[in-house]
Amino acid sequence: RTNNNTKWVLMLLIAVTQAQQITIYDGTDGELGNGWQDWSWATVNLKDTSSVSLGNSYAASMVCNNYEAMYFHVQSGISAASISEISFYFVSATPLSVQLISDTASVGVAVTVSPSSSWTQEQIQISQFNLPSNSVTINGIWWQADTSSPSGFAYFDNITMIASAPPPVTPVNIVVDVNANRIATSPLIFGVNWANSSQLFDIKYPSNRWGGEGITRYAYDVDTANHASDWFFEDIAYTDTDVASLPFNSTADNFMSSSLSHGAVPVMTVPMIGFTPFDRVRRCGFSVAKYGAQQKTDPWDSDCGNGVLTNGQNIVDNDPADTSRVINETYVLDWISHMESQFGDQVNLFQLDNEPGLWDSIHRDVHPEPLTYDELWNKTMQYAGAIKKVRPNSIIFGPISWGWCSYYFSPADGCSDGKDRQDHGDVPLLQWYIQQIGLYKKQYGVQLVDVIDIHFYPQAANVQSTLEDPATVALRFRSTRGLWDPTYVDESWINKPIAILPQIQQWIDESCPGLLISMSEYNWGDDHIITGALAQIMVIGILSKNNAYLGTRWVAPVSGSIVEDAFLIFNNYDGKGAKVKGDSVSTVSDNIDESEGYSFFDQPNNTLYVVVINKLDTQMMINVDVSSLFAAGGTASVYSFSQNQPLVQQASIELSTSGVISQTLGGWAAVLYVIS
């Protein structure tokens, strides 16, 4: 029994030792281990017997000449954060430069090792390489002879990477209080732009927006849109159309029909710019034949230019009638009447155009003059007033602001305080617009606009990219604070606090209580990156906490992508149509840089939904306190996804008797707890 116990203790010690180091080369067998390969450009012998150490049979030898190096490479790579030091034994009459490699390029600085005439252990701390980040992946290491002439041999043995001691685990504590900060959640915040039929079926998106720059000049009766500066100012007809039946069975009709048949509310953009195509013929806003040579032309139609002359000057004397007819509110009413003939009152959400603040750039072929305060409000009265007369219960969105500049300034002033703003009380454009809605309602008893709608695209570098380096990931997560945090200074050219959702709410409370808020375009990262999916969850949670009426991401994420899971976890978490619902309630994390949560209380069914994200790429322990509703314990159904795992149901978790869920989350992961 004593001998057996001793054997088990020794085996345990060996296992621990092995777990704490990665062997690259061991002279016992003269082989490279753990997937390492010899990529040397010096002459190297892994089974040299002329000089050995540690009682081993072999050593690795290198001919020292002409700055050549012994280079070992591993394809899978090792995170620098997991390594504390590089250790090896050596003999060399020549100084050596030790360099780490990431992929196939050197990284950090080389560390010089002094010559040694006898076997000596060298231990280089990872910090000595001065790596740009602890998250660098190490794929190789070389030992370079610091000599240009033949200088004998260098010998090596027992080359290892020593693992870093794991940091102490400090749990993140999240407290849910169903009695605090309770706000009714609109189901429309879980929506997207341009979801197709299969996406609507799979993800159960509750709202689906018909919008974008190409929809500003959509003509429903001929199913054609001018694509403005997005594509050479061309009228392009939709091709999947039964032309003989128009205006029935148009692309817009099919969009509305598909949305409604899958339970989604269509949000329809109606034109307010005053122009649409007049037929289905492909026409150019800036014909080369008519206006001269231009810097760029359509690769498939050399007569369609980009409206910029070869000398760099914009064409300014073009004729809008080249592509468009003049329309007014009557045209929009005719379209709404057509919608009603097809769908009754099921289509009732109308957006007043798309980003009017960009008309003079995106649609400069028909609206070259920058929008002013007065034009924006006059068009709102013209179009919204007409719609409200025939459809008083319609829900109208305006002014569809494109971004930060258009929250505060009119295009007539550029993106700074100017004459137009000063002539209107030096009040931010969006605030002034809300004031006009309130004044009109007070004077005429009609609220022309029901929802203040904005678009928000984070401006900080690479937030919307595919990059997931530590700095970009941290910035991607931080940048969501521009939606709600007045203490956060936007880390872009804006360089100011934004906190746009509470700011709009303040303006509403001051001038027109009862107005709603929506964000019908936004995007926080590529469809295929996990941190984009986690940021997407954060944005939905922020919308819920700020009483938003609608949120629609631009655009619906690609089917099967990781960002799609960020919507599934709310809209169809069990694959059978189960949705997160109820009131948004207080959910406070004691470390929001590492983990955040968002909770929803469905009081009629006494069900609590808690969504938690791990912002780190390493494991994390969380404690979620739900004792405000389940003080005596209970069971939580668990659904989660991570970088390498799509949304799946996990084993249920028992709450502690004090109402706490404790779980270790994988790196960059999201989890939904359903407790009832």
N, C-alpha and C positions, 0 to 999 in steps of 0.2 A: 504493500500500500504506500509506503514512504517513497519507494522508487517511482511508482506511478505518478504520485503527486509532483515529485520533482520534475519528471518528464513533462507533465502538463504545464508547470510553471515555466520551464525553459522554452516550450513551444510558444507560449503566450508572449514571452519576452522577445523571441525571434520575430513573431508576427508583428509586434508593435514596432520593432526596429525596422523591419522591412517596409512597413506602412509609412515610416517617416523619411524614407529616402528612395530615390529613383536611381537604379544602377544603369550607367551608360556603358562602362567597360569594366570587366573583371578579369584579372590575369589567371584566375583559377582554370578557366577553359579557353581563354584568349578570344572570347566572342563579345560582340556588342549585344546588349540586352534591351528588352522592352521596346522593340521596334526601331531602335537607332540603326542608322546606316552610315557606311564610310563614304563620304563625299570629298575626301581629301584631294588637294592638288599638290601636296608634297608626296614623296615616296614614303609610304607607311606600311609597317609590318605588324599585324595584330598578334602574331605568335612568335615574337622575338624571344630567344632564350639566352641571349648574351648578357643581359643584366635584368635580374628579377628581384622582386621585393616581397615582403609579407609572407614568405614561404610559398608563393604562387609558382605555377609552372611557366607562366609567360608574362611578358610586358608588351605594351604597344610602343613601337619605336618610330621615330620620324627623322628623316635626313634633313638637317638644318642648312638651308641654302636658298639664296635668292628670294627671301621673304615668303617662302612657301609655307603652307599651313596644313596641319592635321585638322580635318573638318568632319564632325559627326552631326548627322541630320536626322530628325524624327518628323514624319509627315503629320501626325495627329496634333502635335504641338502641346505645350504645357503652359498654363497661365503663370506669369511671373509672380502673381499674388500668392501662389501656392509654394513658392520657393524662398528659402531664407539664405542659402549659400550654395556655392559650387565647391566641391572638395575633390582633391586628387593628390596622388603621390607622384613625384617626378625626380628625374636627374637630368640636368642640362648644363652644358658649358656656355650656352647662349641665352641671353634674355628672351623671354617669350611674351607675346601680347595675346591676352585671352579676350575674345570678343563673342558676345551673344548675337544670335541671328533670329530675326522674326520673318517668317516665310523664307525668302532668299536674300534679304537685305540686312545689313548690320544695323543694330539698334543700340542706343546708348553710347557709352564710351568704352574703349578697350582698357583693360587693366594689365599693367606690366608686372611680370613675375621675374624676380632676379635669379641669376644662375645659381645652381646648387650642384656640388660635386658628389653628394651622397643622397640617398633616398630621403626625401623631405615631403611632409604633408603640407599642401597649400590649401587654405580655406578662404575663399573670396566671398564676402557678403554681397548679396544681390544689390544692396544699396550702392556698392562701389561702382556698379555699371551705369549709374545715373540714368535709369530708364525714363522715358517720357511719361509713362503711366504704369501702375501696378497691374493693369489689365492687359498689358502687352502679351501676346502669345509667343513663347519661345519655341522655335523650330530647330535650332542648331547652336553649336558652340565650336569655335576653332581656336587652335593654339598656333600662333604664327611666329616663326623664327625671325628675330630682329637682326638679320644679317643678310648681306648681299653676296657673300662668298661662302664656300663650303666650310662648315664649322662643326663637323661631327654629327653626333646623334643626340636626340632627346628621347627619354624613356618615360612612360606613363603607366600607372596602374590604379585600380580602385577609383575610377572616375564616377562620382555620384552627384546628384542634386539632393540637397537636404530640404525636406519639406518644412514649411512655416508652421509654427504652432498655431492651431486654430484660435481665433479671437474668442474671448468669452461671449457666450450667447446672452444677449440682453433682450428679453421679449418686448415686443411692441404691444402696448395695452390700448384697446379700443373700447370705449364705453358708449353704449346705445341707450338713449333715453326717449322712450316713446311718448313722453309727456312734454317734451321740449322742442321748440323750433318746428312745430308741426305744420306742414304745408301740403295741401292737396296736390297730387302729382297728375299732370296732364299726360295721358297716354301718347300724345302726339310728339313728345320730346324724343321718342325712340326711333325716329324716322330718318329717311334718306332722300336724296335726289335720284331720279331715274332708275328705280328698281324695276327689273323686268319680271315677267310672269313667274319664272321659276324661282327667282330670288324672293318674291313676295310669298310664294307658296312655302319655301323652305324656312325663311327667317321670320315670317309673320310681321313684317314691318307695318306699323299702324298708320304711318303717314308717308306719302310719296309725292315729291314736288316735281312739277313740270316747270323748269326754269333754266336760267343761264343766259349768256350773252346772245346766243343764236335764237332765243325765244322772244327777245325784245321786238323783233320784226317778223313774227310768225303770222302767216295769213291762213286762217282756218279754212276758208272757202276754197283755196287752191292747194292747201297742204304744202306750203313752201315757206322757207325762211331765208332771210338774208343773214349770212354768217359774219358780216362786218369784218373787223380787222383780224378775227380769228382765221379767216380764209378768204383773203383778197376781195372782201366786200361783195361777195357773189350771192345772188339768189340761187338757192339749190333746192329743188323739189325733193320731198321724201318719196322714195321709190316703192316702198311696201304699201302701196295705196291702190284702192279700187277707184281709179280716176273717174269712171263713168258715174259713180254714186256720190261724188263729192257734193256738198260738204260732209256727207255721211261717211262713216268708216275711214275717217282720216287718221293720221298718226296720233293726233291729240285725242280723238274719240277712242281709239284702241288703248291709249294710255289710261284714260279715265275708266274704261270698261274693265281693263285688267286689274287696276287698283281696287275698284269696288268689288269685283268678284272674289278678291282675296282678302277682303276685310280692311283694306287700307283706305284712308281718306285722301283723295287727290287734292293737291294744293296747286291751283292753276294760275300761271302768270298771264296777265292780259296786257296788250300793248298800250302804252300811254305816250310814246314818242311822237306819234302822229304819222307814221309811214309803215307800209307793209308792201311786199311784192304784189304785183297785179295779175300775174299768171304763173305758169309752171316752167317758163322758158328760163334757161340759165343765162343770167345777165351779170354784167360787171359794173361795179360802182366807179371804177377808174379804168376805162378802156385805153389801152396803149394807142390804138388807132385814132382815138378822139383826143386824148390828152397828152400824148407823147411818151417817149421812153421812160421807164421807171426802174428803180433799183432792183425790184424783185417782181417776178410774175408767177402765176400759177403754172407749175410744171406740166399740167395737162391742158392748159389753155393760155397760150402766150399773150393773148390780148387782155387778160385780166391782171392788172397791176396792183401794187400795194399802196398806191396813192402818194408815193414819194418819188419825185423827179431824180434823175441821175445826179443832180447837183446837191441833193439832200434836202431840198425844199418840199414841203407838203403841197399837193395840189389843192387849191382853195376855191377854184371857180367851177367846180363840177356841177352837174345838174342832177339833183335827187331823182328826177323822173327817169333817169337811166335805168333804175332798178325798182322804183317804188311809186306807189300812188299815195295820195294824201288821205288819211282817215281821221275820224274823230270818235267821240264817245258812242255815236250811233253804231259804228262798226262793232265796237265791243259789246254793246247791248244785243246786237244781232247774234253775236257768237254765244253770249250767255243764254239767249232764247233758244238757240240750237242745242246747247248743253241740256237745258231744261226739257226739251222735246225728247231727248234720249235718256236722261237719267233722273228726271224730276228734280227734287231739291237735294239730291244726294251730293251734288257738286255745288259747294256753297262757300269755299274758301278761295279768295281771289287776291293775288298780289298785283300791286300797281307797278307793272313793268319790272325790269331787272337792273339794279344799279344805275339809276338816272345820273348819278354823279360822274359816270364815265361815258356818257353819251358823246361828249365832244372829242373823245379819243377813240373809243371802240366803234362808234357809229358816226364818225365825223363826216362821212359822205352825205348824210342827210341832216345832221345836227352838229355843225362845226362850232357853234357858239357854246361856251361853257354855261352850265346850268346856274341859275341864281336862286336865292331864297324865294323870290316872288314867283318865278316860273314853276318851281317845285310845288308851291302851295296852290297856285292857280290851276295847274293840271290836276292836282289832287281834288280840288273842288269840282272841276269839270267832269272827271271820270268817276270818282267815288260818289259824287252827288248824283250822277245819272244812274249808277248801279243801285244806290240806296233807294231811289224813287221806285224802281221796279222790283227790287229784291231787298226790302228793308231789313230782313233777317240775315242777309249775307254777312260774312265775316271778311273784312277788307284789311289787307296788310299794306303798310307803307312806313317809311319811304324807301325801303330796301337799300340801306346804306352799304356801300361796298367795303368800308374799312375805316381806320382811325381818322383820316383826313375828313371823310364825309360825315363823321359824327359831329365835327366841330366847325367845319368851314364849307362854304360853297365852292364849286369849281371856279367860279368867277374870281375868287380870291386865291386860288391855288390851294395850298395847304398851310396857310398862315392867316393871321388876323389882317383883314383888308377892308376896303370901302364897303363891300356888300354886307359884311357882318356888322360893321360899325353903323351902317344905315338902318340896321335892324336891332338896335339896342345893344350892340356888342355881345349878343347872346349866341352861344353855340347853335349851329344849324339844327341839330336834332332837338335840342331844348325848345328852340323857337317853333319848330314844326309841331311839337306837342302842345305848346301854348296856343297855336292857331286852332288845333283840334278842339281844345277846351273852350276857346272863345266862340267858335262857330256853334258848338253844341249849346252854349249858354244863350246865344242870340237866336238860333233857329230850331233848337230842340232836336237836332240830328247829329249823331256822332259819325262823322264821315269815315274815320279810320278806327278799327277795333283793336288792331295789333301793331305795335311798333316793331318793325323787323330790321335786323341788321345782319350783315355778313362779317365774319371774323376769321381772318387767316393770320396765324402767328408770323410775325416778321423777323424774329430772331433767326440767325444763321442755321440752316440745315434742319430745322425742326420738322419740316414737311418732307425731308429726304428719306433715303433708305439707311442712313448712317446710324450705327448704334454704338459708337465709341462712348466711353464714360461721360465725357464732357457734353456731347450732344444729347445723350439720354437724360442727363440731369437737367439740361436746359429745356428739353421737350416737356418734361414733367413740370418744371418751374413755370414755364410760359403759360400754362393754363391759369395761373394766378391772375393774369391780365383780365380774366373774365370777372373776377370777384374781389380781389384783394387790394384795397386802397393803399397799402404800405409797399406794394411790389412795384418797383420801377422796371418797366419793360426793357428787356435787354436787346434792343434793336435800335435802328435809327430814330425810333419814337422817343426813347430815353425819358419817359415820363410814366407816372402811374396811370393806369387806364380804368380798371375796375368797372367795366362798362355796364354790366348787368345791374348792380346796385345804383350806379349813376343814373341810368334810365329810369329805374324805379323811383328814385328821388324826384326826378323831373315830372314823372307821371303824378306822383302824390301831390306835388305843388300845383299842377296846372290842369290835370284831367284824370282824377281818380277813376279807376275801373279799366283803364287801358291795359292791354296785355302786352307781353314781350315775347318775341321769337327770334331765333337765330337760324335762318333758312339755308345758310351756307357756312361751312367751316371744314377744316381738315387738319389733323395733327400728326400725320405720318403715313408712310407708304402702307398699302394694304397687307403686305407680307412680313411686316416686322412686329415682333411681340410688344415692343415698347410703344408702338403706334396704337396697338390694341388696348394697352393699359391706359394710355392717354385718352383714348376714346371713352373708356369707362369713366375716367375722371370728368370729362366734359359732360357726359350725360348726368353724372351725379351733381355737378355744379349747376346745370340747368334745373334739376329738380329742387335743389336747395334755394334757388333764386326765383322760383314761382314762374318759370317759363311756360308758355302755352304750347310752343312748338319748337322742335329742333330737328333739322334735316341735314345730315352730313353730305358734303359734295365729294364724290358721288357714292352710290351704293358700292360697298367693297366687293371685290371680285369673289365670285362663288368659290367656296372652299378655302378662302384666305383666313389668316389668323385674326384680322380685324373684324371679319364676319362673326367670329366667336364672341367678340365684344358686344355685338347686338343680340346674338343668340342667348347669351346669359340673362338678358332682360326679356326678350320677346318670345323665346321658345326653348327654355332651358332643358326640358326633358324630351324634346323632339316630338312631343304630342300636343303642343300648343299652350303649355303652361307658361304664364307670364308673371313677371314682377309687377305688383300693383299696390295701391294704397298711398298713404300720406308719407312724404319725406319727413324723417324725424332726425333729431340730433344724433350725430355719430362723431365722436371726438377721439382722435388718435394722439397719443403722447409723443409721437415722432413722425410727423407728416413727410419728412424727407425719405423715410423708409417704407411707410405703409399708411394707407388711408382706407376709409370705409364709407359706404353710403347705405342707408337703411330706409326701408319702406314698410309701413305698418298698415296691413289690411284689417281694420278693426272688425268689420262684419264677420269675417272668418277667423278672427283672432290669430292671424298669421303674420309673422315677421320675416322679412327678407333682408339679409345683410350681405352686401357685396364688398369684399376686401381685396386689395391688390398689394402685392409685394413689389416694390420699386427697385429692389436690389437683384443682382444676378446671382446671389447666393441664397442659401436656405435661411429662413427666418421663423422664429417662434412668435406666434401671436396669441394673445388672450383677448377674447371678445366678450365683454360683459353685457349680457342681455337681461339682467336681473330686474330691470324696470318692468318687464312683462313676464319673465319666466324665472322668478326668484327661487322656486323649488326645484329647478332642473328641468330636464326634458330631453328630447332627441332632435337633432338637426339633420335634415337631408343635405347632402353635400354635392355640389357640381363645380368642376374646376377645369381650367385650361392653362397651359404654359407654352413655352417656346417650342417644345417638342411633342406636345400632347394636345390634341383638339379637345373641345368641350365634352366631358364625359361625367357620368354620375359616379361618385366615389362611395365608399362605405360610410354609413351614417355615423355620427359622432354623438356620444352622450354628453350632455351638459353636466357640469359639476353641480353639486347640491346647492351651490350658491348662485347658479345661473351663469356660468362662464364656459365658453368654448375655448379650449386650448388645442392648438394644432401647429405643426411645423409645415410651412409652405415652401415649395420649391422656389428656386430663383426665377424672377420675372414671371409671376403667376397671378391668376385671378381666381377667386373662389366665391361661390354663392352658398350661403346657408339659408335653408328654408325651415322655419321652426313654427310649429302650430300645436 
